[in-house]
């Protein structure tokens, strides 16, 4: 990679709340219980889970 093509990823474990913009494409997991995972693309809004606002954590890059 050179200076112009290098992309930086946010670290695994980064959190994002429902309604915020997803900072990194990958697999995200709800923090807490009940939990689930979902593939979410960078730039999309973080969704609620079971109709409730939640905190998501990035667990795997896309």
TORKOL-4160 file (C-alpha; in steps of 0.2 Angstrom, whole numbers, padded with zeros to 4 digits, m for minus):
62
<pt num="1" X="0000" Y="0000" Z="0000"/>
<pt num="2" X="0006" Y="0018" Z="m0003"/>
<pt num="3" X="0001" Y="0034" Z="0005"/>
<pt num="4" X="m0013" Y="0037" Z="m0006"/>
<pt num="5" X="m0022" Y="0020" Z="m0005"/>
<pt num="6" X="m0019" Y="0016" Z="0013"/>
<pt num="7" X="m0035" Y="0015" Z="0023"/>
<pt num="8" X="m0036" Y="0014" Z="0041"/>
<pt num="9" X="m0048" Y="0003" Z="0050"/>
<pt num="10" X="m0056" Y="0007" Z="0067"/>
<pt num="11" X="m0051" Y="m0006" Z="0080"/>
<pt num="12" X="m0060" Y="m0021" Z="0084"/>
<pt num="13" X="m0071" Y="m0018" Z="0099"/>
<pt num="14" X="m0076" Y="m0001" Z="0093"/>
<pt num="15" X="m0093" Y="0003" Z="0099"/>
<pt num="16" X="m0108" Y="0012" Z="0090"/>
<pt num="17" X="m0125" Y="0016" Z="0096"/>
<pt num="18" X="m0142" Y="0014" Z="0087"/>
<pt num="19" X="m0144" Y="0028" Z="0076"/>
<pt num="20" X="m0126" Y="0033" Z="0073"/>
<pt num="21" X="m0117" Y="0031" Z="0057"/>
<pt num="22" X="m0107" Y="0014" Z="0056"/>
<pt num="23" X="m0089" Y="0018" Z="0056"/>
<pt num="24" X="m0083" Y="0002" Z="0048"/>
<pt num="25" X="m0090" Y="m0012" Z="0038"/>
<pt num="26" X="m0090" Y="m0029" Z="0047"/>
<pt num="27" X="m0099" Y="m0040" Z="0059"/>
<pt num="28" X="m0106" Y="m0031" Z="0074"/>
<pt num="29" X="m0113" Y="m0038" Z="0090"/>
<pt num="30" X="m0125" Y="m0031" Z="0102"/>
<pt num="31" X="m0117" Y="m0027" Z="0119"/>
<pt num="32" X="m0128" Y="m0035" Z="0133"/>
<pt num="33" X="m0142" Y="m0048" Z="0133"/>
<pt num="34" X="m0151" Y="m0053" Z="0123"/>
<pt num="35" X="m0137" Y="m0052" Z="0110"/>
<pt num="36" X="m0136" Y="m0055" Z="0091"/>
<pt num="37" X="m0124" Y="m0051" Z="0077"/>
<pt num="38" X="m0127" Y="m0042" Z="0061"/>
<pt num="39" X="m0116" Y="m0038" Z="0046"/>
<pt num="40" X="m0117" Y="m0019" Z="0044"/>
<pt num="41" X="m0109" Y="m0008" Z="0030"/>
<pt num="42" X="m0099" Y="0007" Z="0034"/>
<pt num="43" X="m0110" Y="0023" Z="0031"/>
<pt num="44" X="m0126" Y="0014" Z="0036"/>
<pt num="45" X="m0136" Y="0019" Z="0052"/>
<pt num="46" X="m0134" Y="0007" Z="0066"/>
<pt num="47" X="m0150" Y="m0002" Z="0069"/>
<pt num="48" X="m0160" Y="m0005" Z="0084"/>
<pt num="49" X="m0162" Y="m0023" Z="0090"/>
<pt num="50" X="m0179" Y="m0030" Z="0095"/>
<pt num="51" X="m0186" Y="m0013" Z="0093"/>
<pt num="52" X="m0174" Y="m0006" Z="0106"/>
<pt num="53" X="m0159" Y="0006" Z="0105"/>
<pt num="54" X="m0143" Y="m0004" Z="0109"/>
<pt num="55" X="m0124" Y="m0002" Z="0109"/>
<pt num="56" X="m0115" Y="m0012" Z="0095"/>
<pt num="57" X="m0097" Y="m0018" Z="0096"/>
<pt num="58" X="m0087" Y="m0022" Z="0080"/>
<pt num="59" X="m0081" Y="m0040" Z="0082"/>
<pt num="60" X="m0075" Y="m0044" Z="0064"/>
<pt num="61" X="m0070" Y="m0035" Z="0049"/>
<pt num="62" X="m0079" Y="m0037" Z="0032"/>
